[in-house]
Amino acid sequence: MHPIAKSLSPSEIQTVAGYYASLTAPKAEEPKPLNDGDIALGKALADNGNWSSGLPACGQCHGPSGQGVGKSFPRLAGQGYSYLLNQLKAWKSGNRSNDPLNLMTGVVSKLDDKQMNAVAAYFASLPTTPQPGGKP
């Protein structure tokens, strides 16, 4: 890729960048319908956290509606339920630990299995791109 990119003019770089920025990521297909109760609980945790247990809202790091903030806080919206749940379990078990300042490690330690399922269901239910007005 480097030789090709190096040969592009500034105008061509802008055109290519604009094209890729305009693409919409496909939403992950779910093998079974997501549970509405899980989605509601996940939304409450994602939007508000659970301050009595020291759990911050997901959006504080991952942005509104889980759209992501930089490379350290990736997009969660529209990712597959199984993928999201497996990542939460990996953080909790210590099989994953590449988070800045161990933030996710601390956060997931405050989630029980039901809450992990709910957060995964909520973010899997969202569209991959923000909707008009910034709300999914």
N, C-alpha and C positions, 0 to 999 in steps of 0.2 A: 504494500500500500504506500509506503514512503516514497518510492520513485514516482508513482502516479500523482500523489498529493503535491510533491515538490514541483511537478511540472505545471500545476494549475496557476493561473493568474489570480490576483486578488478578487477580481470580479467573478471568476469561475468558482472560487472557494465560497463566496457569498451565495451564489446560485445553488451550489450543491448543499451547503449548510441549510439554506432556506427550504430546499426540497425535503431533506431528512427531518427537519424540525416540523414540517407540515404533516408528516405521517402520523397516524393514530395507531398505537399498539393494540393488537387484538386482545379482547378480554378472555381470560382463561375459561375453558369449558369445564363445568362441574359434572362429575359422574352421577350425582344425585342432588335433588333440590336442597338448598340451605334452609335451616330451621329459622323461622321468623323470630322466635323467642331468643335464640342465640344471637341473631343479628341485632336485635334491640339491646340486649345486654352488652354486646360488643361495642355498639355505638355509644352507649353511656360511658363505658370504660375509655373508649378512644377519645371522646369529647371532653370528659370531666375527670378521668382517673378515679382513684379511690383514696382520697386524702387520709382517711382514718387508718389505712394500712400503709401510707407513704407511697402510693402508686400514682405517678404523674400521668396526665393525659398523653396519649400517643402523639397527638398533633403538636405537642410542645416541641418535639424533635423532628417528626416526620412531616410536619406542615398540615395545613387545613385539608381535611378529607384524605389524609395519607398520600398526598401527591408527591412527597419527597422534598428534601432540602439538601442540595449538594450531594457529593458522593458518600459522605458519612451517614446520611439519613435517607435511605432509598425510598422510592415510591412503594407503597403497600397496596394502594387501591388497584383492584382488578387482578391482583396476583391470585393464583389458585389457592383454594382452601387448604388442600393437602400440603402444598408447598409452604404456606404460611405457618400452618400448625407444626410441620416438621422442623421449621427453623426455630420456632419458639421452644420446642422440646430440646433441640440441639443446644440452644443457649442455656436452658435450665439444667441440662445434664453435664454441661461443660465441654461438649463435643464441638461447640463453636465458641470462639472467644475473640474474634477480630473486631470488636466494637471499640470505638474511641473512649478512653477513660473507663472502660468496663461499665458503661451506662446501661446497655441492654442486659448484661449479666445481673445487675442490680434490679432492674425493672422486672424481668421475668421471674426473679426469685419471689416476687410478691404476688404472682399469679398462680391460682390453682388450676387444675385440669379443665374445669367448667369455664373459667374465665379465658383460658388459652383458646378453647374451642370457639368461644363467643367472639373474641377479637379476630380470630382467623376468618370466621363466617362473615363478620361485618365488613372487613376489608375486601374479602373475595366478592362480596355483593356489590361493591362500588364500581362505577365505570373507570376505565383506565385514564381518562382525561377529565379535567374539571369541566363542569357544566356552566352555562351562563350564570353570572352572579357568584361564582366560586363555590356553589353548593352541588353535591352529587344528586 
